[in-house]
Amino acid sequence: MLLGVALVCAISYVLKSYNKQSRVIEDELRFNANFVSIWLQTAFYHSNSVLDQLSEDLTDNGFVELSVSDKHYQEQREVFELHHQTLMNAIHVFAVDKDCVLLKTKTMGGVDLSSREYCQKLNNDNSDIDSVITAPFKDITNRSVIVQGVKITDKKGNFAGIVGLLTDFSFFTRALRSVNLSEESTTTILSSDFTILATSIPKFLPIGKKLDLNLIPPSVLRGLKYDQELMFDSKKEYSGSSQSVFIKKVSDLPFIILVTKAKHYLFNPLYVTIFTVFSLILALSIFLIKNAYYFHQLDNEAQRYSILALFDDLTGSCNRRCFESKITSYLTDYHTHQKVFSVALFDIDYFKQINDTYGHDMGDEVLRLFSKECEKICTSGDLFARLGGDEFVMILANKTAQEAESIIIELLNKIRDLSVTTTMGELRISSSIGITQVNSPDDDFSVLLERADKALYEVKREGRNGVAIQ
């Protein structure tokens, strides 16, 4: 009788221990899968946000008018390289035009990519699909990659191209290394077609190959079509041990996380499991804090480079690149809605003598005061920019040349009142200003500046410190 009671107690203890350890392992596998899933979601959601912003920037900057040529090479390369630096999962950022031809950026251009999955899915004006992540394939340089693409539309909402990034398999390997999961469990990242993107056991699961589906029971494969996560026991053994397997689909992304652990249930003390869980929670917290700080730094750097690229660092005014990009909208409004505008070109009188006599520090102060005074009269629709040196330009929206002249004359009087105190006495400022008005469909940026420049030189011939209309 006592032997029977002891045997029943022993069997009960073993069953309880088995069930308890099973639950512990299930929790560990689920935790590891969720951890990697969050890592991937963080990376790809961030990159999708960056691509959305880049798509909007390219649309606003007239992307549909860009050509596959060296003319736009440097500007495209700078924009794409800036965004590339903010994306931890990108080996290259690229764009294709409305015909799915690769635009030249860092390496090559002019390649027809219309047969690619992302082009076929996004190049459809009737589709609601605005972004896509592809299954793995070989790119034009024979690398195994995944493409994340976002549709670009023109101002009418029609398909104008795609901006995308390439992610190679090394990113997923770095993901597994960075999360530093338990060595007792193994983690594998799969694409939606069960291609192995990264794994902590490459000996048994070679990267780039399709998963041996004999690992997964057919009933589980069928169930995976409808469920986001499944737990089961593997049909195969590795290193002499059967495996508990947990599969999880990454929400909204075409990836699958497969986590396994050997079923050594009776040899896993409770304190080791608790220590592992708390270590992983700490690692997750540190990882998220570090990544939040890292993304904050990247965002600050991106904003700083954006300001440097579009604004003059001395005066803070719009620079030449900024002006050339924005004048397009004024010309478009004129051609489509007959919205007239005028252009005023400024030169600070005898600026070279100011630098030679008082020094470049005083010359810089003159530029700052002059720019600040001109900015004061600009309304919300106007634009003021420094083209270089002491040459400035102003667009006066909805103003004829005569209306602009009265405004500029009033501004010139205020400029004449400006002064800079120097060791050699008070330095007064004046300016020569040429004005022209858009009045022909043939008028473009260069034509308007040329006419304004002729008017400016007419003022200079008559002794400077005045205003003329061309």
C-alpha positions as CSV (number, residue, x, y, z in Angstrom):
1,M,0.0,0.0,0.0
2,L,2.7,2.5,1.0
3,L,4.6,1.5,-2.2
4,G,1.5,2.2,-4.3
5,V,1.0,5.6,-2.6
6,A,4.7,6.5,-3.2
7,L,4.4,5.5,-6.8
8,V,1.2,7.5,-7.3
9,C,2.9,10.5,-5.6
10,A,6.0,10.1,-7.8
11,I,4.0,9.9,-11.0
12,S,1.9,12.9,-9.9
13,Y,5.0,14.9,-9.2
14,V,6.6,14.0,-12.5
15,L,3.4,14.9,-14.4
16,K,3.1,18.2,-12.5
17,S,6.7,19.0,-13.1
18,Y,6.3,18.1,-16.8
19,N,3.3,20.3,-17.2
20,K,4.9,23.1,-15.3
21,Q,8.1,23.0,-17.3
22,S,6.0,22.8,-20.5
23,R,4.2,26.0,-19.6
24,V,7.6,27.6,-18.7
25,I,9.1,26.7,-22.1
26,E,5.9,27.8,-23.9
27,D,6.2,31.2,-22.2
28,E,9.9,31.5,-23.0
29,L,9.3,30.6,-26.7
30,R,6.4,33.1,-27.0
31,F,8.5,35.8,-25.3
32,N,11.4,35.3,-27.6
33,A,9.2,35.3,-30.7
34,N,7.4,38.5,-29.5
35,F,10.8,40.1,-28.8
36,V,12.1,39.6,-32.3
37,S,8.7,40.5,-33.8
38,I,8.8,43.9,-32.0
39,W,12.3,44.4,-33.2
40,L,11.3,43.9,-36.8
41,Q,8.2,46.0,-36.5
42,T,10.2,48.8,-35.0
43,A,12.6,48.7,-37.9
44,F,10.2,48.3,-40.8
45,Y,7.5,50.7,-39.4
46,H,10.2,53.4,-39.0
47,S,11.6,52.8,-42.5
48,N,8.0,52.9,-43.9
49,S,7.5,56.3,-42.2
50,V,10.8,57.6,-43.7
51,L,9.9,56.3,-47.2
52,D,6.4,57.9,-46.9
53,Q,8.2,61.2,-46.0
54,L,10.6,60.8,-48.9
55,S,7.7,60.0,-51.2
56,E,6.0,63.3,-50.2
57,D,9.2,65.3,-50.6
58,L,9.8,63.9,-54.1
59,T,6.2,64.6,-55.1
60,D,6.5,68.2,-53.8
61,N,9.8,68.7,-55.6
62,G,8.4,67.6,-59.0
63,F,9.6,64.1,-59.0
64,V,7.5,63.3,-62.1
65,E,9.6,65.7,-64.1
66,L,13.0,64.2,-63.2
67,S,14.9,62.3,-65.9
68,V,17.4,59.4,-65.7
69,S,20.4,61.6,-66.4
70,D,23.5,63.0,-64.7
71,K,21.8,66.4,-64.4
72,H,19.9,65.3,-61.3
73,Y,22.5,62.7,-60.1
74,Q,24.1,64.7,-57.4
75,E,20.9,66.1,-55.9
76,Q,19.1,62.7,-55.9
77,R,22.2,61.1,-54.4
78,E,22.3,63.6,-51.5
79,V,18.6,63.2,-50.7
80,F,18.7,59.4,-50.8
81,E,22.0,59.1,-48.9
82,L,20.5,61.4,-46.1
83,H,17.5,59.1,-45.7
84,H,19.7,56.0,-46.0
85,Q,21.6,57.1,-42.9
86,T,18.3,57.1,-40.9
87,L,17.4,53.5,-41.8
88,M,19.0,50.7,-39.9
89,N,17.5,48.0,-42.2
90,A,18.6,49.6,-45.6
91,I,21.7,48.7,-47.6
92,H,20.5,51.1,-50.4
93,V,17.7,53.6,-51.0
94,F,16.4,54.0,-54.5
95,A,13.6,55.4,-56.7
96,V,12.0,54.4,-60.0
97,D,10.0,56.6,-62.3
98,K,6.5,56.1,-63.6
99,D,7.7,53.6,-66.1
100,C,9.5,51.6,-63.4
101,V,12.9,52.6,-64.7
102,L,15.6,52.9,-61.9
103,L,16.7,56.5,-61.4
104,K,20.4,57.1,-61.0
105,T,21.5,57.6,-57.4
106,K,24.7,56.1,-55.8
107,T,25.6,53.4,-58.2
108,M,23.5,52.9,-61.3
109,G,20.4,54.0,-63.2
110,G,18.3,53.4,-66.2
111,V,17.4,49.7,-65.5
112,D,13.9,48.6,-66.4
113,L,12.4,47.1,-63.2
114,S,8.8,46.8,-64.4
115,S,8.9,43.0,-64.0
116,R,9.6,43.3,-60.2
117,E,6.9,42.3,-57.7
118,Y,6.8,45.8,-56.1
119,C,6.4,47.6,-59.5
120,Q,3.6,45.3,-60.5
121,K,1.8,45.8,-57.2
122,L,2.2,49.5,-56.9
123,N,2.0,50.6,-60.6
124,N,-1.8,50.5,-60.6
125,D,-3.8,53.7,-60.2
126,N,-6.9,51.7,-59.3
127,S,-5.2,49.9,-56.4
128,D,-5.4,50.9,-52.8
129,I,-2.0,49.5,-52.1
130,D,0.4,52.3,-51.3
131,S,3.3,50.3,-49.9
132,V,4.7,46.8,-50.2
133,I,7.3,44.4,-48.8
134,T,8.4,41.7,-51.2
135,A,9.5,38.1,-50.8
136,P,13.2,37.5,-51.1
137,F,14.7,37.7,-54.7
138,K,18.0,38.4,-56.5
139,D,18.5,42.1,-57.3
140,I,20.4,43.5,-60.3
141,T,23.7,42.9,-58.5
142,N,22.8,39.3,-57.7
143,R,22.3,40.0,-54.0
144,S,19.6,38.2,-52.0
145,V,17.3,41.1,-50.9
146,I,13.9,42.1,-49.8
147,V,12.4,45.4,-51.1
148,Q,10.2,47.7,-49.1
149,G,8.6,50.1,-51.5
150,V,6.2,53.1,-51.2
151,K,4.2,54.5,-54.1
152,I,4.9,58.1,-55.3
153,T,2.0,60.0,-56.9
154,D,1.8,63.2,-58.8
155,K,-0.4,66.1,-57.6
156,K,-3.4,64.5,-59.3
157,G,-3.0,61.3,-57.4
158,N,-1.7,59.3,-60.4
159,F,1.2,56.8,-60.1
160,A,4.5,58.7,-60.6
161,G,7.1,56.2,-59.4
162,I,8.3,54.3,-56.4
163,V,10.8,55.0,-53.6
164,G,12.1,52.0,-51.9
165,L,14.9,50.4,-49.9
166,L,16.8,47.1,-50.2
167,T,17.3,44.9,-47.1
168,D,19.7,42.0,-47.3
169,F,19.8,38.9,-45.1
170,S,22.6,40.3,-43.0
171,F,20.1,42.8,-41.4
172,F,18.0,39.9,-40.0
173,T,21.2,38.2,-38.7
174,R,22.1,41.4,-36.9
175,A,18.6,41.5,-35.5
176,L,19.1,38.1,-33.9
177,R,22.5,38.9,-32.6
178,S,21.4,42.3,-31.1
179,V,18.5,40.8,-29.1
180,N,20.9,38.3,-27.4
181,L,18.3,35.6,-26.7
182,S,18.9,32.5,-24.6
183,E,21.4,30.0,-26.0
184,E,19.1,27.2,-24.9
185,S,16.5,28.2,-27.5
186,T,16.9,28.7,-31.2
187,T,15.3,31.5,-33.2
188,T,14.7,31.7,-37.0
189,I,13.3,34.5,-39.1
190,L,11.4,33.3,-42.2
191,S,9.8,35.2,-45.1
192,S,6.2,34.6,-46.0
193,D,7.3,31.9,-48.5
194,F,9.3,30.1,-45.7
195,T,12.7,31.3,-47.0
196,I,15.2,31.3,-44.1
197,L,16.4,34.9,-43.6
198,A,18.3,34.4,-40.4
199,T,18.8,31.7,-37.8
200,S,20.8,31.0,-34.7
201,I,21.3,27.4,-35.9
202,P,22.6,27.7,-39.5
203,K,24.1,24.2,-39.2
204,F,20.5,22.8,-39.5
205,L,18.7,25.7,-41.2
206,P,20.9,27.2,-44.0
207,I,20.2,30.9,-44.6
208,G,18.7,31.6,-48.0
209,K,17.1,28.1,-48.3
210,K,13.5,27.2,-48.0
211,L,12.5,25.7,-44.7
212,D,12.2,21.9,-44.6
213,L,8.4,21.6,-44.1
214,N,8.9,18.1,-42.7
215,L,9.7,20.1,-39.5
216,I,6.0,21.2,-39.3
217,P,3.0,18.8,-39.3
218,P,0.7,19.3,-42.2
219,S,-2.2,20.2,-39.9
220,V,-0.1,23.0,-38.4
221,L,0.7,24.4,-41.8
222,R,-2.9,24.5,-42.7
223,G,-3.7,26.2,-39.4
224,L,-1.0,28.8,-40.0
225,K,-3.1,30.4,-42.8
226,Y,-5.7,31.5,-40.2
227,D,-3.8,31.9,-36.9
228,Q,-1.1,34.4,-36.0
229,E,0.7,31.9,-33.7
230,L,0.9,28.2,-33.1
231,M,2.7,25.9,-30.6
232,F,3.5,22.2,-31.4
233,D,6.2,19.5,-31.1
234,S,8.5,19.0,-34.0
235,K,8.5,15.8,-36.1
236,K,12.3,15.9,-36.3
237,E,15.0,15.7,-33.7
238,Y,18.2,17.9,-33.6
239,S,21.3,16.7,-31.7
240,G,19.2,13.8,-30.4
241,S,16.5,15.9,-28.8
242,S,12.9,16.5,-29.8
243,Q,11.9,20.1,-30.0
244,S,9.1,22.3,-28.8
245,V,8.3,24.7,-31.6
246,F,6.5,28.1,-31.6
247,I,5.6,29.9,-34.8
248,K,4.4,33.5,-34.9
249,K,3.4,35.7,-37.8
250,V,4.8,39.3,-37.5
251,S,1.7,41.5,-37.5
252,D,1.3,43.5,-40.8
253,L,4.7,42.3,-42.1
254,P,5.5,39.3,-44.3
255,F,7.7,37.6,-41.8
256,I,7.4,34.5,-39.6
257,I,9.3,33.9,-36.3
258,L,10.1,30.3,-35.5
259,V,11.4,29.5,-32.0
260,T,12.4,26.1,-30.8
261,K,13.8,24.5,-27.6
262,A,14.8,21.0,-26.6
263,K,12.4,19.2,-24.4
264,H,14.8,18.7,-21.4
265,Y,11.9,19.6,-19.1
266,L,13.1,17.8,-16.0
267,F,16.5,19.3,-16.1
268,N,15.5,23.0,-16.1
269,P,15.6,24.4,-12.5
270,L,13.0,27.1,-11.8
271,Y,15.5,29.7,-10.8
272,V,17.3,29.4,-14.1
273,T,14.1,30.1,-16.0
274,I,13.2,33.1,-13.8
275,F,16.7,34.5,-14.2
276,T,16.4,34.1,-18.0
277,V,13.0,35.8,-18.2
278,F,14.1,38.8,-16.1
279,S,17.4,39.1,-18.1
280,L,15.4,39.2,-21.3
281,I,13.0,41.8,-19.9
282,L,16.0,44.0,-18.9
283,A,17.7,43.5,-22.3
284,L,14.4,44.5,-24.0
285,S,14.1,47.6,-21.8
286,I,17.7,48.6,-22.5
287,F,17.3,47.9,-26.2
288,L,14.2,50.0,-26.5
289,I,15.7,52.9,-24.6
290,K,18.9,52.8,-26.7
291,N,16.9,52.6,-29.9
292,A,14.6,55.5,-28.9
293,Y,17.7,57.6,-28.1
294,Y,19.3,56.5,-31.4
295,F,16.2,57.4,-33.4
296,H,16.0,60.7,-31.6
297,Q,19.6,61.5,-32.5
298,L,19.0,60.5,-36.2
299,D,15.9,62.7,-36.3
300,N,17.9,65.7,-35.0
301,E,20.7,65.0,-37.5
302,A,18.2,64.7,-40.3
303,Q,16.6,68.1,-39.4
304,R,20.0,69.7,-39.1
305,Y,21.1,68.5,-42.5
306,S,17.7,69.6,-44.0
307,I,18.2,73.1,-42.6
308,L,21.8,73.2,-43.9
309,A,20.7,72.0,-47.3
310,L,17.9,74.6,-47.8
311,F,18.9,77.7,-45.7
312,D,21.8,80.0,-45.7
313,D,23.9,79.5,-42.5
314,L,24.9,83.2,-42.2
315,T,21.5,85.0,-42.7
316,G,19.1,82.1,-42.1
317,S,17.3,83.0,-45.3
318,C,16.3,80.6,-48.0
319,N,19.3,79.7,-50.1
320,R,19.6,79.3,-53.9
321,R,18.7,75.6,-53.9
322,C,15.6,76.4,-51.8
323,F,14.7,79.3,-54.1
324,E,15.0,77.3,-57.3
325,S,12.8,74.5,-55.9
326,K,10.1,76.9,-54.7
327,I,9.9,79.2,-57.7
328,T,8.5,76.3,-59.7
329,S,5.2,76.5,-57.7
330,Y,4.9,80.2,-58.6
331,L,5.4,79.5,-62.3
332,T,2.9,76.6,-62.1
333,D,0.2,78.9,-60.5
334,Y,0.8,81.5,-63.2
335,H,0.5,79.0,-66.1
336,T,-2.6,77.3,-64.7
337,H,-4.4,80.0,-62.7
338,Q,-2.8,83.2,-64.2
339,K,-1.6,84.2,-60.7
340,V,0.8,87.1,-61.4
341,F,4.0,87.7,-59.3
342,S,7.0,89.9,-59.5
343,V,10.7,89.2,-58.9
344,A,13.1,91.8,-57.2
345,L,16.8,91.3,-57.4
346,F,19.0,93.1,-54.8
347,D,22.7,94.0,-54.7
348,I,24.2,95.7,-51.6
349,D,26.0,98.8,-52.9
350,Y,29.8,98.8,-52.7
351,F,29.8,95.6,-50.6
352,K,33.3,94.7,-51.7
353,Q,34.6,98.1,-50.4
354,I,32.8,97.4,-47.1
355,N,34.6,94.1,-46.7
356,D,38.0,95.6,-47.8
357,T,37.6,98.7,-45.5
358,Y,35.9,97.3,-42.4
359,G,36.7,93.6,-42.6
360,H,34.6,90.5,-43.3
361,D,33.1,90.4,-39.8
362,M,31.4,93.8,-40.5
363,G,30.5,92.6,-44.0
364,D,28.7,89.6,-42.4
365,E,26.9,91.8,-40.0
366,V,25.7,94.0,-42.9
367,L,24.4,90.9,-44.7
368,R,22.5,89.8,-41.6
369,L,20.9,93.2,-41.0
370,F,20.0,93.6,-44.7
371,S,18.4,90.1,-44.8
372,K,16.5,90.6,-41.6
373,E,15.0,93.9,-42.8
374,C,14.0,92.4,-46.2
375,E,12.3,89.4,-44.4
376,K,10.2,91.8,-42.4
377,I,8.1,93.0,-45.4
378,C,7.5,89.5,-46.7
379,T,3.9,88.2,-46.4
380,S,2.9,84.5,-46.1
381,G,2.9,84.1,-49.9
382,D,6.2,85.9,-50.5
383,L,9.7,84.4,-50.7
384,F,13.1,86.0,-49.9
385,A,16.4,84.2,-50.6
386,R,20.2,84.8,-50.7
387,L,21.5,83.7,-54.0
388,G,25.2,84.1,-53.0
389,G,27.6,86.9,-51.9
390,D,25.6,90.1,-51.6
391,E,23.0,89.1,-54.2
392,F,19.5,88.5,-52.9
393,V,16.1,87.9,-54.6
394,M,12.5,88.4,-53.5
395,I,9.3,87.0,-55.0
396,L,6.2,89.2,-54.3
397,A,3.1,87.0,-54.8
398,N,0.0,88.5,-56.5
399,K,1.9,91.7,-57.2
400,T,2.4,93.5,-60.6
401,A,5.7,95.2,-61.2
402,Q,4.2,98.6,-60.3
403,E,2.7,97.3,-57.1
404,A,6.0,95.6,-56.2
405,E,7.9,98.9,-57.0
406,S,6.0,100.9,-54.3
407,I,6.7,98.1,-51.7
408,I,10.4,97.9,-52.7
409,I,10.8,101.7,-52.6
410,E,9.4,101.7,-49.0
411,L,11.8,98.8,-48.2
412,L,14.8,100.8,-49.7
413,N,14.0,103.7,-47.4
414,K,14.2,101.4,-44.4
415,I,17.5,99.9,-45.7
416,R,19.0,103.4,-46.0
417,D,18.2,103.9,-42.2
418,L,20.2,100.8,-41.3
419,S,23.7,101.4,-39.8
420,V,26.5,99.4,-38.3
421,T,28.8,100.8,-35.7
422,T,32.5,100.1,-36.4
423,T,35.8,101.3,-35.0
424,M,36.1,103.6,-38.0
425,G,32.7,105.2,-37.5
426,E,29.1,104.5,-38.5
427,L,28.6,102.4,-41.6
428,R,25.5,103.2,-43.7
429,I,23.8,100.7,-46.1
430,S,22.1,101.2,-49.4
431,S,21.0,98.8,-52.2
432,S,20.4,98.7,-56.0
433,I,17.2,96.8,-56.9
434,G,15.8,95.5,-60.2
435,I,12.2,94.4,-60.6
436,T,10.4,92.4,-63.3
437,Q,7.0,90.8,-63.6
438,V,6.1,87.4,-65.0
439,N,4.1,88.1,-68.2
440,S,4.6,85.3,-70.6
441,P,4.2,81.5,-70.7
442,D,7.9,81.3,-71.8
443,D,9.1,83.0,-68.6
444,D,11.1,80.7,-66.4
445,F,13.5,81.0,-63.6
446,S,16.5,82.1,-65.7
447,V,14.5,84.5,-67.9
448,L,13.0,86.3,-64.9
449,L,16.4,86.7,-63.2
450,E,18.0,87.9,-66.4
451,R,15.3,90.7,-66.8
452,A,15.6,91.7,-63.1
453,D,19.4,91.7,-63.5
454,K,19.1,94.2,-66.4
455,A,16.9,96.5,-64.4
456,L,19.4,96.3,-61.5
457,Y,22.3,97.3,-63.7
458,E,20.3,100.2,-65.0
459,V,20.1,101.4,-61.4
460,K,23.9,100.9,-61.1
461,R,24.6,102.9,-64.3
462,E,22.5,105.8,-62.8
463,G,24.5,105.8,-59.6
464,R,23.1,103.0,-57.5
465,N,20.8,103.3,-54.4
466,G,17.6,103.0,-56.3
467,V,14.9,100.9,-58.0
468,A,14.2,100.1,-61.7
469,I,11.6,98.0,-63.5
470,Q,12.4,95.9,-66.6
